[in-house]
């Protein structure tokens, strides 16, 4: 069981389709891996659906509602698409993440000793990346000026805010500096969604932050 769940407001926004693609992908991965989050999202979705149905029913007369239901009943159901084959080395990836991996390049090493796959999601201004950290290594000390959302897909990591395992969802600590370090065991793989570039806080960070802001590292 996960010790860190996404906030209810995010789960509700995901259940009603109100999130940007990158954040929606992060929450979907969390829901797929964490049973408690899945039950919460289903409950919130049911409540939102019932409210929408009540509003719609109030706006339609009985005949109009019958006509709408009849049209819906005549719509054919498309067959479920065949599952996407697993890309070698990515067996840990849930099925609906695999199409994004097929469009992405392989891991690239980033300064600080970790690896990244940048995901290009249409109509989304967030920076959405998969990060892979070897055990005992991590991200450089940094802080945030925008929101950060993380879901762990393999292994785990720890920082000043706690320890995170597969399925856990983390909301960034904001302006407080932190330094996530991968736990012992398999490499830590996580999906990271950034609203704004991070700000490195080490003495040499001021030389690299302009490159970070431009998305070059």
PyMOL commands that set and color helices and strands:
alter all, ss='L'
color gray80, all
select helices_A, chain A and resi 8-15+21-33+35-59+62-74+95-102+205-213
alter helices_A, ss='H'
color red, helices_A
select strands_A, chain A and resi 108-110+114-119+127-133+142-144+148-154+156-159+162-165+169-171+181-182+188-194+198-200
alter strands_A, ss='S'
color yellow, strands_A
deselect
rebuild
show_as cartoon
